[in-house]
Amino acid sequence: MPTTLSLWPEEYLPEKSKSNILQTLAMKILPVLVLLASSFGIAQNTPYWQQHVDYTMVVDMNVENFQYTGTQKLVYTNNSPDELTRVYYHLYFNAFQPGSEMDIRLQNIADPDGRMTKEDKSSRIADLTESEIGYLHPTSLKQDGVNVTYTEEGTVLVVDLAKPLASGAKTTFDMEFKGQVPVQIRRSGRNNKDGVALSMSQWYPKLAEYDFEGWHAHPYIAREFHGVWGDFDVKLTIDKDYIVGGTGYLQNPQEIGHGYETVGSKVKKPKGKTLTWHFKAPMVHDFMWAADPEYVHDTLQMENGPTLHFLYKNDPKFAETWKAVQPLTEKAMNFFNKNIGEYPYQQYSVIQGGDGGMEYAMATLITGGDKPGSVIGTMIHELAHSWFQHVLATNEAKHEWMDEGFTSFISALCSNEIREQNKDNPFENSYNSYYYLVNSGKEQPQTTHADRYDSNTPYGISAYSKGALFLSQLGYVIGQDKLMETIAKYYDDFKFKHPVPNDVKRTAEKVSGMELDWYLTDWTQTTNTIDYGIKTVNAAGDKTKITLERIGLMPMPIDVLVVYEDGTQETFYAPLRMMRGEKDNPYPNLKRTVLDDWPWTNPSYGFQIDRPIEDIKGIMIDPSQLMADVNQENNTWQPKEMPKD
């Protein structure tokens, strides 16, 4: 996609005339469509394609009973090479009902999410009353004006088309729907523990994604999401006292006020008890909003970046936290812009709500807390998701480690810098979590569908910690400079698309010149572990012979640091033969000797040092500690002390 996408919000600003809007859209969308139709292969032999959907929604929210009604006009463009006879929608709020798939899973998993259970670990969903449950039901649905047959199956709506949708064709779905906001249990809901009235995520009928693998209409059982790229036009009518924040650009700020109006201007609110908030959001794959009558709304205009919005409860116990988070949000935004690529939208909102933290397009929901450190850390993580998920939109049900892991990696680097934590290894917690998982015997391959992990713990560690290690360890393999270059190129090549694991690998290969299929395969598709050791160190006349051994099944290139009694140091580097390449010296101040390649089949590998064994003070495999070696006790060698007389 062209980098000029960051300019798109201009046509959504309310002072633009309609004619200018249409002209600007035409000029900017046409090149995008041409690019989308070009041959940009992603893990397949056919040219890359992706579906497109445009939502126009009008919603009325009743804040007395937390029920709402709406209309949705959905224009669906079938860019696939296939004729479609059926489509699916997600109806996420139906998960918050006794007996739902989410409820049953919660009752049967070994380690249920504490946010979703009571003190005795029983399901909170199971006890919801009729007025507390969530639901989302279509009341009518037409395709191009013709009624269609549809069936609700839990959180999925199955729709048989009135007329097949040909490849390259468009169709329009008109839906009327009704919903009820559940008591806050997970992500969405009303009246959460911070007292926020409405956290509205996964609240609308959302078309499921269809891609080169087919439909992805998975049921909602508390994992994350996959969505279709498109433009949103949303009108929300709600009680006039409520302040709203979320995805998109507010089109009528001079009618709304509440801190959105031009500074120093007068607000002309319409008469009546309600206000209609009008938002537009270009090229996103989700739409979230939150509302509360007691929100404080602060803004921060970045010098070279978007307008930052902060909405939080007007409560003294939250004030310090939410003032402290604001300048650090700007610093985090600048860090990610520099190290990944430019944030493409002109606003971002940090909103108190939800349960913990959750990312959405142009916004996040974060619980308040009276400890700034916790909220700041969550903000950094959720903001990083604006790159790894809301611009690089992976299928989180199948490749959750690509968004959670990559976000954990870059947010650890960001936190280390902007919070001045000065950690030698900012990923230490991720490594320790991974080692815990390996030793637990409960690890499953990262190719496991997110819903099919045996329990929550291996899912969480695999997604967040092992996912972060994919990048930090990749830096060990190809070099830290090549890693950061890979991240920037990956973002530039795949923004506003749906990248898959092979895309990350191929980007790293292009940047580094190495072959890395072995790395992607072993790390993500198996539970093979890395374990290298120093087997023997023996005198060989006035030289020293070192023998290394590979104990684990996953191969790696090996760095060896040798420290001498005179205080000097040098490194030896054994490239993995099937890498077909070598990384640059990661320690340019030290002498490095590049050894012969190590074929992965060989369980042992020997090399010689041109100094006597008496000169050696110690030897260490991987001084960077970035290789996830599961047994580091055999990674070092020191000469034994001779017994004294």
Disulfide bonds with the S-S distance in Angstrom:
none
